[in-house]
Amino acid sequence: MTAYRRFRHVIRIGPVQVATYTDDRGREKHAIACTAPDCGFSSDYRDRAAAELTAQTHRCNA
């Protein structure tokens, strides 16, 4: 089975995108991913505030 996720409430904070999705157990999660070339930073969080705070404070090493 593939890990297909339908993202909703997507926002962009600088080069980082924050989105909400439902995982395979039905829980709501929040993902962040940096879209800068050669950065590769991404993470999942249980609440939206933590995801947005991390997106605001992320600094790319690329």
RAVENGI-V293508 format. One record per pair of residues at least 24 apart in sequence whose ideal C-beta (glycine too) atoms are under 6 Angstrom apart, sorted by the first residue. I is the first residue (numbers start at 1). J is the second residue. D is the distance in Angstrom with one decimal. If there is no record, write none. Layout:
I_J_D / I_J_D
This chain:
13_55_4.3 / 13_56_5.7 / 16_55_4.0 / 16_58_5.3 / 18_51_5.2 / 18_52_5.7 / 18_55_5.1 / 36_60_4.8 / 36_62_5.6 / 38_62_4.1
